[in-house]
């Protein structure tokens, strides 16, 4: 059986639709508003956007999470690791503890496999 790229991943990636805002210290583009994200993992996120930071750009991100009971904002620092025609992938580098626990709950909820998520490596984010 052929191994796909997704099967090689160390982190479970789950569909996640939300909005986000990203900031950079770059002179040409300082702020990008993403109307929709595609997926998320404990390691990073993919944001749809016509405007993109270049690969390697360090950025700060607010991710807006809304459910039936609450509206929350998750805060991350990350680095753009790839871009394509539709958007960009951002690897998380830092996050506060509240954002980490909410992120973990989002991934747990969408995979339905809490044990697997608990076994995923945790970098010093």
N, CA, C and O atoms as CSV, one atom per row, in Angstrom:
chain,resi,resn,atom,element,x,y,z
A,1,UNK,N,N,0.833,-1.188,0.000
A,1,UNK,CA,C,0.000,0.000,0.000
A,1,UNK,C,C,0.878,1.252,0.000
A,1,UNK,O,O,1.849,1.337,0.751
A,2,UNK,N,N,0.537,2.198,-0.827
A,2,UNK,CA,C,1.311,3.423,-0.962
A,2,UNK,C,C,1.053,4.352,0.225
A,2,UNK,O,O,-0.093,4.526,0.639
A,3,UNK,N,N,2.116,4.950,0.774
A,3,UNK,CA,C,1.997,5.889,1.880
A,3,UNK,C,C,1.787,7.283,1.319
A,3,UNK,O,O,2.553,7.742,0.472
A,4,UNK,N,N,0.747,7.955,1.794
A,4,UNK,CA,C,0.477,9.315,1.336
A,4,UNK,C,C,1.197,10.308,2.221
A,4,UNK,O,O,1.668,9.968,3.306
A,5,UNK,N,N,1.277,11.542,1.745
A,5,UNK,CA,C,1.926,12.604,2.512
A,5,UNK,C,C,1.258,12.770,3.877
A,5,UNK,O,O,1.946,12.941,4.883
A,6,UNK,N,N,-0.077,12.722,3.921
A,6,UNK,CA,C,-0.800,12.904,5.184
A,6,UNK,C,C,-0.499,11.798,6.176
A,6,UNK,O,O,-0.508,12.048,7.381
A,7,UNK,N,N,-0.230,10.568,5.710
A,7,UNK,CA,C,0.061,9.472,6.619
A,7,UNK,C,C,1.426,9.632,7.266
A,7,UNK,O,O,1.668,9.051,8.324
A,8,UNK,N,N,2.324,10.400,6.668
A,8,UNK,CA,C,3.649,10.624,7.212
A,8,UNK,C,C,3.661,11.716,8.273
A,8,UNK,O,O,4.641,11.851,9.006
A,9,UNK,N,N,2.609,12.484,8.365
A,9,UNK,CA,C,2.561,13.607,9.300
A,9,UNK,C,C,2.635,13.123,10.742
A,9,UNK,O,O,2.058,12.095,11.096
A,10,UNK,N,N,3.359,13.887,11.576
A,10,UNK,CA,C,3.446,13.589,13.002
A,10,UNK,C,C,2.277,14.201,13.757
A,10,UNK,O,O,1.993,13.811,14.889
A,11,UNK,N,N,1.603,15.150,13.140
A,11,UNK,CA,C,0.522,15.880,13.792
A,11,UNK,C,C,-0.772,15.673,13.024
A,11,UNK,O,O,-0.795,15.751,11.796
A,12,UNK,N,N,-1.846,15.408,13.752
A,12,UNK,CA,C,-3.156,15.249,13.120
A,12,UNK,C,C,-3.629,16.599,12.617
A,12,UNK,O,O,-3.642,17.581,13.360
A,13,UNK,N,N,-4.011,16.642,11.370
A,13,UNK,CA,C,-4.521,17.855,10.749
A,13,UNK,C,C,-6.018,17.675,10.584
A,13,UNK,O,O,-6.469,16.646,10.081
A,14,UNK,N,N,-6.786,18.663,11.001
A,14,UNK,CA,C,-8.237,18.556,10.920
A,14,UNK,C,C,-8.806,19.765,10.196
A,14,UNK,O,O,-8.243,20.858,10.261
A,15,UNK,N,N,-9.929,19.567,9.502
A,15,UNK,CA,C,-10.587,20.716,8.867
A,15,UNK,C,C,-10.983,21.724,9.943
A,15,UNK,O,O,-11.473,21.349,11.008
A,16,UNK,N,N,-10.769,22.993,9.657
A,16,UNK,CA,C,-11.113,24.028,10.623
A,16,UNK,C,C,-11.389,25.320,9.872
A,16,UNK,O,O,-10.492,25.895,9.255
A,17,UNK,N,N,-12.622,25.767,9.927
A,17,UNK,CA,C,-13.033,26.995,9.242
A,17,UNK,C,C,-13.177,28.109,10.266
A,17,UNK,O,O,-13.983,28.022,11.192
A,18,UNK,N,N,-12.388,29.148,10.088
A,18,UNK,CA,C,-12.405,30.278,10.994
A,18,UNK,C,C,-11.862,31.496,10.261
A,18,UNK,O,O,-11.536,31.417,9.077
A,19,UNK,N,N,-11.766,32.607,10.954
A,19,UNK,CA,C,-11.126,33.791,10.399
A,19,UNK,C,C,-9.900,34.101,11.244
A,19,UNK,O,O,-9.801,33.685,12.399
A,20,UNK,N,N,-8.968,34.837,10.649
A,20,UNK,CA,C,-7.726,35.144,11.343
A,20,UNK,C,C,-7.194,36.487,10.875
A,20,UNK,O,O,-7.567,36.993,9.817
A,21,UNK,N,N,-6.323,37.043,11.681
A,21,UNK,CA,C,-5.608,38.256,11.312
A,21,UNK,C,C,-4.136,38.024,11.626
A,21,UNK,O,O,-3.796,37.552,12.711
A,22,UNK,N,N,-3.263,38.354,10.679
A,22,UNK,CA,C,-1.829,38.145,10.835
A,22,UNK,C,C,-1.095,39.469,10.697
A,22,UNK,O,O,-1.467,40.316,9.885
A,23,UNK,N,N,-0.035,39.640,11.506
A,23,UNK,CA,C,0.786,40.840,11.457
A,23,UNK,C,C,2.243,40.462,11.296
A,23,UNK,O,O,2.693,39.418,11.769
A,24,UNK,N,N,2.962,41.323,10.623
A,24,UNK,CA,C,4.392,41.118,10.406
A,24,UNK,C,C,5.112,42.444,10.557
A,24,UNK,O,O,4.501,43.508,10.455
A,25,UNK,N,N,6.409,42.376,10.801
A,25,UNK,CA,C,7.239,43.587,10.867
A,25,UNK,C,C,7.743,43.984,9.486
A,25,UNK,O,O,8.480,44.961,9.352
A,26,UNK,N,N,7.351,43.229,8.451
A,26,UNK,CA,C,7.804,43.540,7.090
A,26,UNK,C,C,7.324,44.926,6.680
A,26,UNK,O,O,6.276,45.398,7.120
A,27,UNK,N,N,8.108,45.556,5.839
A,27,UNK,CA,C,7.760,46.909,5.398
A,27,UNK,C,C,6.687,46.907,4.317
A,27,UNK,O,O,5.865,47.822,4.266
A,28,UNK,N,N,6.680,45.890,3.449
A,28,UNK,CA,C,5.739,45.909,2.326
A,28,UNK,C,C,4.331,45.478,2.711
A,28,UNK,O,O,3.362,46.081,2.252
A,29,UNK,N,N,4.195,44.454,3.537
A,29,UNK,CA,C,2.874,43.987,3.980
A,29,UNK,C,C,2.921,43.863,5.490
A,29,UNK,O,O,3.695,43.070,6.026
A,30,UNK,N,N,2.108,44.631,6.172
A,30,UNK,CA,C,2.121,44.579,7.637
A,30,UNK,C,C,0.966,43.771,8.213
A,30,UNK,O,O,1.115,43.179,9.283
A,31,UNK,N,N,-0.186,43.726,7.536
A,31,UNK,CA,C,-1.354,43.046,8.085
A,31,UNK,C,C,-2.088,42.308,6.977
A,31,UNK,O,O,-2.262,42.825,5.874
A,32,UNK,N,N,-2.514,41.095,7.289
A,32,UNK,CA,C,-3.322,40.300,6.366
A,32,UNK,C,C,-4.526,39.782,7.139
A,32,UNK,O,O,-4.382,39.198,8.213
A,33,UNK,N,N,-5.704,39.998,6.589
A,33,UNK,CA,C,-6.919,39.425,7.168
A,33,UNK,C,C,-7.320,38.230,6.325
A,33,UNK,O,O,-7.517,38.343,5.115
A,34,UNK,N,N,-7.436,37.086,6.977
A,34,UNK,CA,C,-7.829,35.859,6.286
A,34,UNK,C,C,-9.299,35.595,6.580
A,34,UNK,O,O,-9.694,35.431,7.735
A,35,UNK,N,N,-10.097,35.555,5.529
A,35,UNK,CA,C,-11.525,35.327,5.710
A,35,UNK,C,C,-11.839,33.876,6.046
A,35,UNK,O,O,-12.915,33.578,6.565
A,36,UNK,N,N,-10.901,32.967,5.753
A,36,UNK,CA,C,-11.170,31.569,6.055
A,36,UNK,C,C,-9.869,30.779,6.196
A,36,UNK,O,O,-8.904,30.997,5.464
A,37,UNK,N,N,-9.875,29.875,7.140
A,37,UNK,CA,C,-8.787,28.913,7.276
A,37,UNK,C,C,-9.272,27.586,6.712
A,37,UNK,O,O,-10.475,27.364,6.579
A,38,UNK,N,N,-8.334,26.704,6.382
A,38,UNK,CA,C,-8.689,25.406,5.806
A,38,UNK,C,C,-8.572,24.287,6.828
A,38,UNK,O,O,-9.501,23.502,7.016
A,39,UNK,N,N,-7.405,24.221,7.492
A,39,UNK,CA,C,-7.181,23.156,8.457
A,39,UNK,C,C,-6.174,23.618,9.503
A,39,UNK,O,O,-5.496,24.635,9.355
A,40,UNK,N,N,-6.109,22.812,10.580
A,40,UNK,CA,C,-5.267,23.178,11.715
A,40,UNK,C,C,-4.725,21.908,12.347
A,40,UNK,O,O,-5.339,20.844,12.260
A,41,UNK,N,N,-3.564,22.031,12.987
A,41,UNK,CA,C,-2.974,20.941,13.765
A,41,UNK,C,C,-2.301,21.582,14.975
A,41,UNK,O,O,-2.321,22.803,15.133
A,42,UNK,N,N,-1.710,20.754,15.819
A,42,UNK,CA,C,-0.968,21.304,16.955
A,42,UNK,C,C,0.292,22.019,16.487
A,42,UNK,O,O,0.915,22.753,17.255
A,43,UNK,N,N,0.664,21.809,15.248
A,43,UNK,CA,C,1.893,22.368,14.696
A,43,UNK,C,C,1.668,23.633,13.871
A,43,UNK,O,O,2.552,24.487,13.800
A,44,UNK,N,N,0.492,23.764,13.243
A,44,UNK,CA,C,0.294,24.926,12.394
A,44,UNK,C,C,-1.085,25.012,11.785
A,44,UNK,O,O,-1.989,24.253,12.131
A,45,UNK,N,N,-1.227,25.960,10.864
A,45,UNK,CA,C,-2.529,26.250,10.269
A,45,UNK,C,C,-2.337,26.671,8.812
A,45,UNK,O,O,-1.288,27.195,8.438
A,46,UNK,N,N,-3.357,26.436,8.004
A,46,UNK,CA,C,-3.371,26.915,6.626
A,46,UNK,C,C,-4.444,27.981,6.516
A,46,UNK,O,O,-5.590,27.762,6.909
A,47,UNK,N,N,-4.064,29.154,5.971
A,47,UNK,CA,C,-4.983,30.273,5.786
A,47,UNK,C,C,-5.137,30.580,4.309
A,47,UNK,O,O,-4.147,30.731,3.593
A,48,UNK,N,N,-6.388,30.673,3.851
A,48,UNK,CA,C,-6.647,31.134,2.495
A,48,UNK,C,C,-6.410,32.636,2.461
A,48,UNK,O,O,-6.863,33.358,3.349
A,49,UNK,N,N,-5.706,33.109,1.444
A,49,UNK,CA,C,-5.479,34.543,1.322
A,49,UNK,C,C,-4.917,34.868,-0.059
A,49,UNK,O,O,-4.038,34.168,-0.561
A,50,UNK,N,N,-5.431,35.933,-0.664
A,50,UNK,CA,C,-4.873,36.407,-1.930
A,50,UNK,C,C,-3.535,37.099,-1.693
A,50,UNK,O,O,-2.632,37.022,-2.526
A,51,UNK,N,N,-3.416,37.774,-0.558
A,51,UNK,CA,C,-2.179,38.447,-0.179
A,51,UNK,C,C,-1.434,37.508,0.762
A,51,UNK,O,O,-2.029,36.940,1.678
A,52,UNK,N,N,-0.127,37.344,0.535
A,52,UNK,CA,C,0.635,36.399,1.337
A,52,UNK,C,C,1.938,37.024,1.815
A,52,UNK,O,O,2.534,37.856,1.131
A,53,UNK,N,N,2.367,36.606,3.005
A,53,UNK,CA,C,3.720,36.901,3.435
A,53,UNK,C,C,4.636,35.927,2.717
A,53,UNK,O,O,4.199,34.840,2.340
A,54,UNK,N,N,5.877,36.283,2.520
A,54,UNK,CA,C,6.816,35.372,1.870
A,54,UNK,C,C,7.250,34.282,2.851
A,54,UNK,O,O,7.184,34.461,4.067
A,55,UNK,N,N,7.695,33.147,2.298
A,55,UNK,CA,C,8.165,32.037,3.117
A,55,UNK,C,C,9.292,32.535,4.016
A,55,UNK,O,O,10.187,33.255,3.574
A,56,UNK,N,N,9.231,32.144,5.271
A,56,UNK,CA,C,10.227,32.552,6.256
A,56,UNK,C,C,9.813,33.736,7.098
A,56,UNK,O,O,10.450,34.029,8.110
A,57,UNK,N,N,8.750,34.427,6.696
A,57,UNK,CA,C,8.292,35.596,7.446
A,57,UNK,C,C,7.767,35.183,8.813
A,57,UNK,O,O,6.935,34.282,8.921
A,58,UNK,N,N,8.251,35.841,9.843
A,58,UNK,CA,C,7.752,35.636,11.201
A,58,UNK,C,C,6.539,36.541,11.371
A,58,UNK,O,O,6.569,37.711,10.992
A,59,UNK,N,N,5.474,35.993,11.943
A,59,UNK,CA,C,4.255,36.782,12.089
A,59,UNK,C,C,3.558,36.453,13.407
A,59,UNK,O,O,3.818,35.427,14.035
A,60,UNK,N,N,2.681,37.341,13.794
A,60,UNK,CA,C,1.790,37.121,14.930
A,60,UNK,C,C,0.404,36.915,14.363
A,60,UNK,O,O,0.049,37.479,13.329
A,61,UNK,N,N,-0.383,36.089,15.060
A,61,UNK,CA,C,-1.698,35.736,14.541
A,61,UNK,C,C,-2.740,35.745,15.648
A,61,UNK,O,O,-2.496,35.295,16.767
A,62,UNK,N,N,-3.894,36.265,15.307
A,62,UNK,CA,C,-5.096,36.099,16.123
A,62,UNK,C,C,-6.030,35.203,15.331
A,62,UNK,O,O,-6.326,35.475,14.167
A,63,UNK,N,N,-6.485,34.153,15.953
A,63,UNK,CA,C,-7.418,33.222,15.331
A,63,UNK,C,C,-8.723,33.320,16.097
A,63,UNK,O,O,-8.754,33.156,17.317
A,64,UNK,N,N,-9.799,33.590,15.377
A,64,UNK,CA,C,-11.090,33.829,16.016
A,64,UNK,C,C,-11.907,32.550,16.015
A,64,UNK,O,O,-12.191,31.979,14.962
A,65,UNK,N,N,-12.277,32.114,17.197
A,65,UNK,CA,C,-13.018,30.869,17.378
A,65,UNK,C,C,-14.369,31.202,17.992
A,65,UNK,O,O,-14.446,31.804,19.062
A,66,UNK,N,N,-15.434,30.802,17.302
A,66,UNK,CA,C,-16.783,31.057,17.789
A,66,UNK,C,C,-17.553,29.756,17.790
A,66,UNK,O,O,-17.597,29.050,16.782
A,67,UNK,N,N,-18.163,29.440,18.925
A,67,UNK,CA,C,-19.089,28.315,18.966
A,67,UNK,C,C,-20.410,28.839,19.509
A,67,UNK,O,O,-20.579,30.048,19.667
A,68,UNK,N,N,-21.333,27.957,19.791
A,68,UNK,CA,C,-22.671,28.398,20.207
A,68,UNK,C,C,-22.659,29.125,21.546
A,68,UNK,O,O,-23.572,29.899,21.835
A,69,UNK,N,N,-21.639,28.886,22.365
A,69,UNK,CA,C,-21.607,29.476,23.701
A,69,UNK,C,C,-20.654,30.654,23.874
A,69,UNK,O,O,-20.829,31.459,24.789
A,70,UNK,N,N,-19.658,30.765,23.015
A,70,UNK,CA,C,-18.643,31.780,23.277
A,70,UNK,C,C,-17.927,32.237,22.012
A,70,UNK,O,O,-18.005,31.615,20.953
A,71,UNK,N,N,-17.228,33.353,22.178
A,71,UNK,CA,C,-16.348,33.873,21.144
A,71,UNK,C,C,-14.976,34.002,21.788
A,71,UNK,O,O,-14.811,34.727,22.769
A,72,UNK,N,N,-13.995,33.300,21.238
A,72,UNK,CA,C,-12.658,33.306,21.806
A,72,UNK,C,C,-11.639,33.722,20.756
A,72,UNK,O,O,-11.867,33.573,19.556
A,73,UNK,N,N,-10.519,34.242,21.222
A,73,UNK,CA,C,-9.415,34.596,20.342
A,73,UNK,C,C,-8.194,33.818,20.807
A,73,UNK,O,O,-7.828,33.868,21.981
A,74,UNK,N,N,-7.563,33.096,19.879
A,74,UNK,CA,C,-6.332,32.379,20.161
A,74,UNK,C,C,-5.186,33.218,19.621
A,74,UNK,O,O,-5.308,33.822,18.555
A,75,UNK,N,N,-4.072,33.262,20.346
A,75,UNK,CA,C,-2.923,34.062,19.957
A,75,UNK,C,C,-1.729,33.155,19.673
A,75,UNK,O,O,-1.406,32.276,20.472
A,76,UNK,N,N,-1.077,33.373,18.534
A,76,UNK,CA,C,0.079,32.575,18.142
A,76,UNK,C,C,1.160,33.472,17.556
A,76,UNK,O,O,0.877,34.544,17.020
A,77,UNK,N,N,2.389,33.021,17.667
A,77,UNK,CA,C,3.486,33.557,16.875
A,77,UNK,C,C,3.916,32.403,15.987
A,77,UNK,O,O,3.973,31.256,16.431
A,78,UNK,N,N,4.220,32.710,14.732
A,78,UNK,CA,C,4.574,31.643,13.820
A,78,UNK,C,C,5.469,32.115,12.700
A,78,UNK,O,O,5.914,33.262,12.662
A,79,UNK,N,N,5.720,31.190,11.787
A,79,UNK,CA,C,6.564,31.458,10.623
A,79,UNK,C,C,5.875,30.858,9.402
A,79,UNK,O,O,5.392,29.727,9.452
A,80,UNK,N,N,5.831,31.608,8.316
A,80,UNK,CA,C,5.263,31.106,7.066
A,80,UNK,C,C,6.217,30.037,6.522
A,80,UNK,O,O,7.397,30.303,6.296
A,81,UNK,N,N,5.687,28.823,6.314
A,81,UNK,CA,C,6.533,27.721,5.843
A,81,UNK,C,C,6.269,27.363,4.393
A,81,UNK,O,O,7.120,26.747,3.750
A,82,UNK,N,N,5.113,27.732,3.861
A,82,UNK,CA,C,4.872,27.536,2.433
A,82,UNK,C,C,3.716,28.417,1.967
A,82,UNK,O,O,2.835,28.792,2.741
A,83,UNK,N,N,3.754,28.731,0.679
A,83,UNK,CA,C,2.665,29.470,0.054
A,83,UNK,C,C,2.288,28.732,-1.221
A,83,UNK,O,O,3.090,28.000,-1.800
A,84,UNK,N,N,1.049,28.943,-1.642
A,84,UNK,CA,C,0.594,28.416,-2.930
A,84,UNK,C,C,-0.415,29.406,-3.496
A,84,UNK,O,O,-0.582,30.500,-2.957
A,85,UNK,N,N,-1.070,29.040,-4.552
A,85,UNK,CA,C,-1.992,29.962,-5.224
A,85,UNK,C,C,-3.160,30.377,-4.322
A,85,UNK,O,O,-3.705,31.468,-4.487
A,86,UNK,N,N,-3.547,29.525,-3.379
A,86,UNK,CA,C,-4.727,29.816,-2.556
A,86,UNK,C,C,-4.423,30.461,-1.212
A,86,UNK,O,O,-5.300,31.103,-0.635
A,87,UNK,N,N,-3.201,30.308,-0.694
A,87,UNK,CA,C,-2.918,30.856,0.622
A,87,UNK,C,C,-1.544,30.495,1.138
A,87,UNK,O,O,-0.589,30.380,0.370
A,88,UNK,N,N,-1.450,30.314,2.464
A,88,UNK,CA,C,-0.151,30.034,3.078
A,88,UNK,C,C,-0.294,29.155,4.315
A,88,UNK,O,O,-1.302,29.184,5.022
A,89,UNK,N,N,0.746,28.381,4.542
A,89,UNK,CA,C,0.822,27.537,5.724
A,89,UNK,C,C,1.731,28.193,6.742
A,89,UNK,O,O,2.814,28.673,6.408
A,90,UNK,N,N,1.280,28.209,7.990
A,90,UNK,CA,C,2.027,28.855,9.061
A,90,UNK,C,C,2.321,27.825,10.139
A,90,UNK,O,O,1.416,27.144,10.622
A,91,UNK,N,N,3.586,27.713,10.513
A,91,UNK,CA,C,3.995,26.820,11.602
A,91,UNK,C,C,4.017,27.624,12.886
A,91,UNK,O,O,4.640,28.683,12.957
A,92,UNK,N,N,3.331,27.115,13.905
A,92,UNK,CA,C,3.314,27.789,15.197
A,92,UNK,C,C,4.687,27.698,15.850
A,92,UNK,O,O,5.327,26.647,15.830
A,93,UNK,N,N,5.133,28.813,16.430
A,93,UNK,CA,C,6.400,28.839,17.153
A,93,UNK,C,C,6.203,29.163,18.624
A,93,UNK,O,O,6.961,28.694,19.473
A,94,UNK,N,N,5.201,29.953,18.925
A,94,UNK,CA,C,4.896,30.308,20.309
A,94,UNK,C,C,3.386,30.474,20.446
A,94,UNK,O,O,2.693,30.880,19.513
A,95,UNK,N,N,2.897,30.142,21.653
A,95,UNK,CA,C,1.498,30.405,21.972
A,95,UNK,C,C,1.352,30.409,23.481
A,95,UNK,O,O,2.130,29.773,24.191
A,96,UNK,N,N,0.355,31.126,23.965
A,96,UNK,CA,C,0.124,31.112,25.401
A,96,UNK,C,C,-0.575,29.813,25.788
A,96,UNK,O,O,-1.108,29.107,24.932
A,97,UNK,N,N,-0.568,29.513,27.050
A,97,UNK,CA,C,-1.104,28.247,27.545
A,97,UNK,C,C,-2.598,28.091,27.247
A,97,UNK,O,O,-3.044,27.002,26.886
A,98,UNK,N,N,-3.363,29.158,27.394
A,98,UNK,CA,C,-4.803,29.091,27.096
A,98,UNK,C,C,-5.039,28.745,25.626
A,98,UNK,O,O,-5.904,27.928,25.313
A,99,UNK,N,N,-4.272,29.365,24.724
A,99,UNK,CA,C,-4.418,29.074,23.295
A,99,UNK,C,C,-4.037,27.633,22.996
A,99,UNK,O,O,-4.690,26.973,22.188
A,100,UNK,N,N,-2.968,27.132,23.651
A,100,UNK,CA,C,-2.554,25.748,23.434
A,100,UNK,C,C,-3.662,24.781,23.839
A,100,UNK,O,O,-3.982,23.860,23.087
A,101,UNK,N,N,-4.252,24.979,25.020
A,101,UNK,CA,C,-5.300,24.065,25.474
A,101,UNK,C,C,-6.540,24.136,24.588
A,101,UNK,O,O,-7.155,23.105,24.313
A,102,UNK,N,N,-6.913,25.312,24.142
A,102,UNK,CA,C,-8.057,25.426,23.243
A,102,UNK,C,C,-7.741,24.769,21.901
A,102,UNK,O,O,-8.581,24.065,21.340
A,103,UNK,N,N,-6.533,24.996,21.386
A,103,UNK,CA,C,-6.110,24.353,20.141
A,103,UNK,C,C,-6.166,22.837,20.274
A,103,UNK,O,O,-6.668,22.149,19.385
A,104,UNK,N,N,-5.657,22.324,21.368
A,104,UNK,CA,C,-5.661,20.876,21.599
A,104,UNK,C,C,-7.098,20.349,21.648
A,104,UNK,O,O,-7.385,19.283,21.104
A,105,UNK,N,N,-7.990,21.082,22.289
A,105,UNK,CA,C,-9.396,20.672,22.343
A,105,UNK,C,C,-10.044,20.693,20.960
A,105,UNK,O,O,-10.845,19.814,20.642
A,106,UNK,N,N,-9.712,21.676,20.142
A,106,UNK,CA,C,-10.252,21.746,18.779
A,106,UNK,C,C,-9.817,20.514,17.993
A,106,UNK,O,O,-10.637,19.867,17.341
A,107,UNK,N,N,-8.528,20.192,18.056
A,107,UNK,CA,C,-8.013,19.035,17.315
A,107,UNK,C,C,-8.605,17.744,17.876
A,107,UNK,O,O,-9.013,16.872,17.109
A,108,UNK,N,N,-8.660,17.608,19.205
A,108,UNK,CA,C,-9.273,16.424,19.832
A,108,UNK,C,C,-10.712,16.241,19.361
A,108,UNK,O,O,-11.114,15.150,18.957
A,109,UNK,N,N,-11.469,17.312,19.419
A,109,UNK,CA,C,-12.885,17.246,19.061
A,109,UNK,C,C,-13.083,16.810,17.607
A,109,UNK,O,O,-13.982,16.026,17.302
A,110,UNK,N,N,-12.237,17.324,16.720
A,110,UNK,CA,C,-12.398,17.035,15.296
A,110,UNK,C,C,-11.808,15.696,14.861
A,110,UNK,O,O,-12.186,15.172,13.813
A,111,UNK,N,N,-10.895,15.137,15.639
A,111,UNK,CA,C,-10.363,13.813,15.282
A,111,UNK,C,C,-11.150,12.710,15.963
A,111,UNK,O,O,-11.281,11.608,15.429
A,112,UNK,N,N,-11.671,13.007,17.135
A,112,UNK,CA,C,-12.360,11.977,17.906
A,112,UNK,C,C,-11.402,10.940,18.470
A,112,UNK,O,O,-11.835,9.882,18.928
A,113,UNK,N,N,-10.106,11.229,18.443
A,113,UNK,CA,C,-9.097,10.280,18.910
A,113,UNK,C,C,-8.182,10.983,19.908
A,113,UNK,O,O,-7.044,11.329,19.590
A,114,UNK,N,N,-8.696,11.186,21.118
A,114,UNK,CA,C,-7.962,11.907,22.154
A,114,UNK,C,C,-6.628,11.246,22.463
A,114,UNK,O,O,-5.627,11.931,22.672
A,115,UNK,N,N,-6.610,9.928,22.493
A,115,UNK,CA,C,-5.382,9.205,22.819
A,115,UNK,C,C,-4.281,9.495,21.790
A,115,UNK,O,O,-3.120,9.682,22.155
A,116,UNK,N,N,-4.646,9.530,20.523
A,116,UNK,CA,C,-3.676,9.828,19.468
A,116,UNK,C,C,-3.113,11.231,19.632
A,116,UNK,O,O,-1.906,11.435,19.506
A,117,UNK,N,N,-3.976,12.198,19.913
A,117,UNK,CA,C,-3.536,13.582,20.067
A,117,UNK,C,C,-2.610,13.703,21.267
A,117,UNK,O,O,-1.624,14.437,21.209
A,118,UNK,N,N,-2.908,12.996,22.354
A,118,UNK,CA,C,-2.068,13.039,23.548
A,118,UNK,C,C,-0.667,12.505,23.265
A,118,UNK,O,O,0.285,12.891,23.943
A,119,UNK,N,N,-0.527,11.632,22.287
A,119,UNK,CA,C,0.767,11.024,21.964
A,119,UNK,C,C,1.574,11.847,20.956
A,119,UNK,O,O,2.747,11.556,20.722
A,120,UNK,N,N,0.962,12.861,20.362
A,120,UNK,CA,C,1.685,13.674,19.388
A,120,UNK,C,C,2.767,14.478,20.098
A,120,UNK,O,O,2.562,14.967,21.209
A,121,UNK,N,N,3.916,14.609,19.449
A,121,UNK,CA,C,5.020,15.315,20.097
A,121,UNK,C,C,4.665,16.773,20.358
A,121,UNK,O,O,4.029,17.427,19.532
A,122,UNK,N,N,5.074,17.259,21.487
A,122,UNK,CA,C,4.847,18.669,21.819
A,122,UNK,C,C,6.197,19.356,21.780
A,122,UNK,O,O,7.088,19.055,22.574
A,123,UNK,N,N,6.335,20.283,20.847
A,123,UNK,CA,C,7.556,21.068,20.766
A,123,UNK,C,C,7.450,22.190,21.775
A,123,UNK,O,O,6.401,22.398,22.385
A,124,UNK,N,N,8.517,22.894,21.944
A,124,UNK,CA,C,8.490,24.035,22.858
A,124,UNK,C,C,7.844,25.210,22.164
A,124,UNK,O,O,8.524,26.116,21.682
A,125,UNK,N,N,6.497,25.187,22.118
A,125,UNK,CA,C,5.753,26.288,21.504
A,125,UNK,C,C,5.340,27.271,22.546
A,125,UNK,O,O,4.700,28.274,22.229
